[in-house]
Amino acid sequence: MIRLREAIIKDLPILLKFEKNLIEYERAFTPNLKKSNFHYYDLSSFIQNPKVSVVVVEKEDKLIASGYALIRNNKLYKTPRQLVFLGFMYVIPEYRGKGINEKILKYLMDWGKSKGHFEFQLDVYASNKSAIRAYKKAGFKFETITMRFDTEDKSY
């Protein structure tokens, strides 16, 4: 049986491993990630911030997945004024394809709605086809696409 719950500071060492694994996984989708160690998120402050929900998924007292929802301002020219940004979607490999990410999305979207928000956004690498399929299945649609061009990259 799996259980979703809010992360606590005691979860931080495992969450930092998840983050490292996520960064390594995403290196295949973009050539411009730094080679040095870095963090995508300030997980410690996220866990303690009431405008952020960091969710973990447990199975038999072992953390197997994570995600977060962050209330943030929308672009000045868009409505609503605030939205819920989703990120840190990570499921350890042996549990992928079992609907866990869908449960995380539902949990985080319920959290956002409970805070009075109904606009949800996330970023996904264009070549991450499995993530795109999962998010489309959950009802997400493309809005903008970020494109890049590196004049020093000979493959262009």
N, C-alpha and C positions, 0 to 999 in steps of 0.2 A: 504494500500500500504506500502511495506517495502522499506527502503532505506539503502544502505551500505555506510559508510563513514569512514574516518580516525578518530581514537579516539583523543580527546583533553584532556588536564589536568582536565578540568571540569568534565569529565566522570569518573575520577579515583574512587570516592566513590562507584559507581555502579560496576565498573570493579573489585574492591576489593571484593565486595559481590559475583560476579560471580566466582572469584578465590576461595573464601571460599567454595561456593557451589560445585565447581568442585572437590576440595580436598575431601570434605565429600562424594561425589558420588564415587570417586575413592577408598575410603577406603575399599569398598566391594571387590575390585579386588586385593588388596595386603595387607598382614598383617604387613608390616614393615614400614608404614608411622608413623612418630612421633605423639605422642598423644598431644603434646603442639601445640600452634599456630605457624604457619610458613607460608611462601610464596613460591610458585613455581617460581614466576617471579618478576623482578623489573620493574613493569608496568610503573612507573613514568619515568624511564630512557628510557624504550622502546618507549614510546610515543614521546619522544624528540630526538630519535636516527634516523638519515636518513637511516641507514642500517636495520631498523625494520619497518614493517607496522603493526600497531595494528588497526584492523578493528572492527567496531561496526555495529550492525544492529538495526535500529530504526523502530518502528511502532507507528504512532501517537505520536511522541515525547517521546516515552518510549524505552529505550534500552532493547532489547530482546535476543541479542546474541553477541558473540565476537570470535575473533581468531587473531593469529599473524603469521607473516612471518619474519624470522630472517636470514640475510645473515651471514654465518659462514664458516670457513675453513673445508674442508673435511678431512678425515684421510689422513695422509701423503702418504700412499700407494695406494690411490684411485684417480681416475679422476672423474669429473673435480676438480680443486683445491679448488673451493668454491661451496657451495650449498645453497639452501634455506630450512631452517628448519621451519616446521609448528607446531604450538601449540596453547594452550589456546582456543581450540574449545569448546565453551559452548553455549548452547541454553536453555533458560528457559523452564521448563517442558511443559507448555501448548502450546509451538510452535514447539516441537520436532515432527519429522516425516512429516514435511511440506516442505522439500527441502531447508531449510535455511542453513544447514551446507554445502550443495552442492554449494550454492551461495557464501558462505564465501570462500570455497576452490578455486572457480573460480576467485574471486576477488584477493585473495592472490597469486595465481599462475600467474595471469596476471601481478600483481605488480612485482613479481620475474622475469618474462620474460622481462618486460620493463627495468629491471636493467641488462639484459644480462645473466640471469641464467636460466638453463633448467633442473637442477637436484633438485628434491624436496623430502624431507624426513620428517617423523614424527614418534613419538613413540605412541604405543597403548598397553594397557594391554592385554595379551593373552586371558583372560577370558571375556573381554569386547566385546562380540559377535556383539552387535548392531553397535558399532563403527567400528569393523573390516568389517562388511558387507558394511557400508557406504563408507569406504575408498577403498575397493575392487571395489565397484560400480563406484567410481570416477577414477579407473585405477591404484591404488596403488597395489604393489605386495610385498610379504614378501621377505626380504633380509637376515636378521639375526634374531635370537630369543635369547633373554637373558633368562637364566635359573638361578634359585637360589635354595640354600639348606641351611636350618637353622638347625643345629644340636641340638639346644635347643627347637625346635618345636616338640612336642610329636606326632603330627599328621603325621609326615614323617615316 
